[in-house]
Structure formats: structure tokens, C-alpha cells
Amino acid sequence: MKAKLTSLLALLLFITLTAQAKAPSFKVVKTGKGPAMILIPGLNSDGEVWDETVKHYQKSYTCYVLTLPGFAGQPAIQTDHFLNTVRDEIITYVQENKLKKPVLVGHSLGGYMTLALSVKAPDLFGKVVVVDGLPYIGAAQNPGATVESIKPMADQMKNSMAKMSPEMQKQQEASYGVTMATDSVHIQKVIDWGRKSDYKTTGQAMYEMYTTDLRKDIATIKSPVLVLGAWYGYKGYGVTKELTTNMYKTQFANLPSAEVKIADTARHFIMYDEPAWLFAQMDAFLKK
């Protein structure tokens, strides 16, 4: 009788602990076989953005494709620390699933996230691929910008996005989407994901990216880093490939081992505009 009672108590304790274990706020789609590769999409994007990348790597890697909370229809979370919350959840996910030195691949905000992860847990992750992402977006146009100088603008942006009506959100995404990719099908995908996103989350995420500067912190990253940038979408504003290359090298000055390469004609969604170039750079990097 005592043994049965002990077993019952152990079972109840297990059920309680299991129920208390918090599931991650992000969605994960697992595909392929081999070493782990975690793919993180950018602001408002669905994990679907990595479909062609997964097809390319699924025979060599187990691909874990995320969709972050609040983006592209994924349920939002209530937090004043969105980026750090997601970062820490990814670290917990890697630890709980016993992933060994997973490769990190991130686009835009996802690229920032790969750097934040590698700074917070430098021994946990393997190689890092940053696709058109930066350690500090606030200094993309002005290298002298600081968190203090950018914060008033970031505050205003966050507040206005939180109050944006569905109709205004539709208009915002339509104007934003056309600058992000070249093909009309891909542009429409980007627009649709944005319209399905929770704009309070979007504003919070952007606010945090503008008020978090990792340029000094990346010096602690131990993993090899490949940075793939784009410039062509801003050609009409006087931006050149040379200016973009210099901007990226300045942003990554504290991590001189990082390889910086800039696409010739891709807009922000490099995986859509120049997939062959993207895969060639990644293949060479991952084989080293």
C-alpha cells in the first residue's frame, strides 16, 4: 500500500511539473536530418520565408524553423522585453532539446537575434549566419547615433504603432512591402504577413531594436560569423554597395573575424531575390 502511495505521489508530481513547464511562445517546424540548424525570420515574417533554404539544407541538417510570437498570425505575448524574452526562450529550447552547437541563421530582426543569442550564451551555439541584420539598427544611417539620441524617435514610433488602425496597418504594409523584395508574389507574401501581425508587438520589437546596441557586446562571440547584406532596395535614395559594405564593416568592427559580403541586386529579402548567391555563401561558410 505504501509503495502504491509513493508511486501515485511520484506520478502526480511528474504531472504537476510537466504542466508547469512553459511551452515556448514561438512556433517551431522541424524538418530534415543531421546537425541542428535554427532559422529565425525577421520582423512580422512567417517561418515560411525559409522554405527554399530548408529545401536546400534538409538533407544535411535538421532544420528548426521558428515563427516568433505576434508575427504573421502567431499569438502575441504581453511583455516589455520582447527581444530578451524570445532570446531566453530559444536558449531554453536548445537546452531542453539537447541540441548540440546548432547553427544559427537569422534574417533582419532574426539576424539581430542570432547575435543576441551568441552574446548571451557563447558556448551554446555553433556558426552564425546573419542575413541583412545588424547589431544596432539605430546607427544604420548615422554611425554616431546612440541609444540616448534615438530613444525619443523610438518612443514615438512605438506609441503610434500601438494605436494604428487595421486600415492604417494595411496601408503601412503595402508601402513597406514593395521595397523589401523584387518579385510581386514575394512582395504580396511580405505584405500579408505584416497585415496578420500584432502591431503592438511589431512596435515593441522595433522599439527594442532601436534602443539596444550590441556593437560592443559582439566582441564576446566565440562562433564564426557570416554577415550577408543587401543595398539594392535603397538604390533610389543614393545608397551604394560600397556605402553599405562600409556601414556593415563599421557595425561589426568589434568582431573583426566576421565575414561581410554584400549581394549585388537583392533587396532586403535576400533569400527571395538572390537565393543561389545566398546558398553559395552559406555553403562555403558552413563547410569551413
ChimeraX attribute file (.defattr): number of C-alpha atoms within 10 A of each C-alpha:
attribute: neighborCount
match mode: 1-to-1
recipient: residues
	/A:1	6
	/A:2	7
	/A:3	8
	/A:4	9
	/A:5	10
	/A:6	11
	/A:7	12
	/A:8	12
	/A:9	12
	/A:10	12
	/A:11	12
	/A:12	12
	/A:13	12
	/A:14	12
	/A:15	12
	/A:16	11
	/A:17	11
	/A:18	10
	/A:19	10
	/A:20	9
	/A:21	9
	/A:22	9
	/A:23	10
	/A:24	16
	/A:25	18
	/A:26	19
	/A:27	16
	/A:28	17
	/A:29	13
	/A:30	15
	/A:31	18
	/A:32	17
	/A:33	14
	/A:34	13
	/A:35	15
	/A:36	24
	/A:37	30
	/A:38	24
	/A:39	26
	/A:40	29
	/A:41	25
	/A:42	23
	/A:43	24
	/A:44	28
	/A:45	30
	/A:46	26
	/A:47	21
	/A:48	16
	/A:49	22
	/A:50	22
	/A:51	11
	/A:52	14
	/A:53	17
	/A:54	22
	/A:55	12
	/A:56	14
	/A:57	18
	/A:58	20
	/A:59	13
	/A:60	14
	/A:61	19
	/A:62	19
	/A:63	27
	/A:64	21
	/A:65	25
	/A:66	23
	/A:67	26
	/A:68	28
	/A:69	23
	/A:70	24
	/A:71	26
	/A:72	24
	/A:73	19
	/A:74	19
	/A:75	14
	/A:76	18
	/A:77	16
	/A:78	10
	/A:79	11
	/A:80	12
	/A:81	11
	/A:82	19
	/A:83	22
	/A:84	16
	/A:85	14
	/A:86	19
	/A:87	19
	/A:88	16
	/A:89	17
	/A:90	19
	/A:91	16
	/A:92	13
	/A:93	14
	/A:94	18
	/A:95	12
	/A:96	9
	/A:97	8
	/A:98	10
	/A:99	16
	/A:100	14
	/A:101	17
	/A:102	21
	/A:103	21
	/A:104	25
	/A:105	24
	/A:106	25
	/A:107	29
	/A:108	22
	/A:109	25
	/A:110	28
	/A:111	27
	/A:112	24
	/A:113	28
	/A:114	29
	/A:115	28
	/A:116	21
	/A:117	22
	/A:118	25
	/A:119	19
	/A:120	17
	/A:121	16
	/A:122	17
	/A:123	12
	/A:124	17
	/A:125	25
	/A:126	19
	/A:127	19
	/A:128	28
	/A:129	28
	/A:130	26
	/A:131	29
	/A:132	26
	/A:133	25
	/A:134	28
	/A:135	26
	/A:136	22
	/A:137	22
	/A:138	24
	/A:139	20
	/A:140	16
	/A:141	10
	/A:142	10
	/A:143	13
	/A:144	9
	/A:145	14
	/A:146	16
	/A:147	17
	/A:148	9
	/A:149	12
	/A:150	15
	/A:151	17
	/A:152	11
	/A:153	11
	/A:154	21
	/A:155	17
	/A:156	12
	/A:157	15
	/A:158	20
	/A:159	14
	/A:160	14
	/A:161	19
	/A:162	15
	/A:163	13
	/A:164	14
	/A:165	12
	/A:166	12
	/A:167	9
	/A:168	13
	/A:169	19
	/A:170	17
	/A:171	14
	/A:172	15
	/A:173	18
	/A:174	18
	/A:175	11
	/A:176	14
	/A:177	21
	/A:178	18
	/A:179	15
	/A:180	22
	/A:181	23
	/A:182	21
	/A:183	11
	/A:184	11
	/A:185	9
	/A:186	18
	/A:187	20
	/A:188	16
	/A:189	18
	/A:190	25
	/A:191	24
	/A:192	20
	/A:193	18
	/A:194	26
	/A:195	23
	/A:196	19
	/A:197	23
	/A:198	22
	/A:199	24
	/A:200	19
	/A:201	24
	/A:202	21
	/A:203	22
	/A:204	23
	/A:205	21
	/A:206	23
	/A:207	22
	/A:208	20
	/A:209	23
	/A:210	21
	/A:211	21
	/A:212	17
	/A:213	18
	/A:214	20
	/A:215	18
	/A:216	14
	/A:217	16
	/A:218	21
	/A:219	15
	/A:220	14
	/A:221	23
	/A:222	18
	/A:223	19
	/A:224	16
	/A:225	23
	/A:226	21
	/A:227	23
	/A:228	24
	/A:229	28
	/A:230	23
	/A:231	21
	/A:232	23
	/A:233	18
	/A:234	15
	/A:235	12
	/A:236	8
	/A:237	8
	/A:238	7
	/A:239	13
	/A:240	14
	/A:241	18
	/A:242	10
	/A:243	11
	/A:244	19
	/A:245	19
	/A:246	12
	/A:247	19
	/A:248	21
	/A:249	17
	/A:250	16
	/A:251	21
	/A:252	23
	/A:253	15
	/A:254	17
	/A:255	20
	/A:256	12
	/A:257	15
	/A:258	18
	/A:259	15
	/A:260	17
	/A:261	19
	/A:262	20
	/A:263	20
	/A:264	13
	/A:265	16
	/A:266	23
	/A:267	24
	/A:268	24
	/A:269	25
	/A:270	23
	/A:271	21
	/A:272	21
	/A:273	19
	/A:274	16
	/A:275	16
	/A:276	12
	/A:277	16
	/A:278	20
	/A:279	16
	/A:280	10
	/A:281	16
	/A:282	17
	/A:283	13
	/A:284	9
	/A:285	16
	/A:286	13
	/A:287	6
	/A:288	6
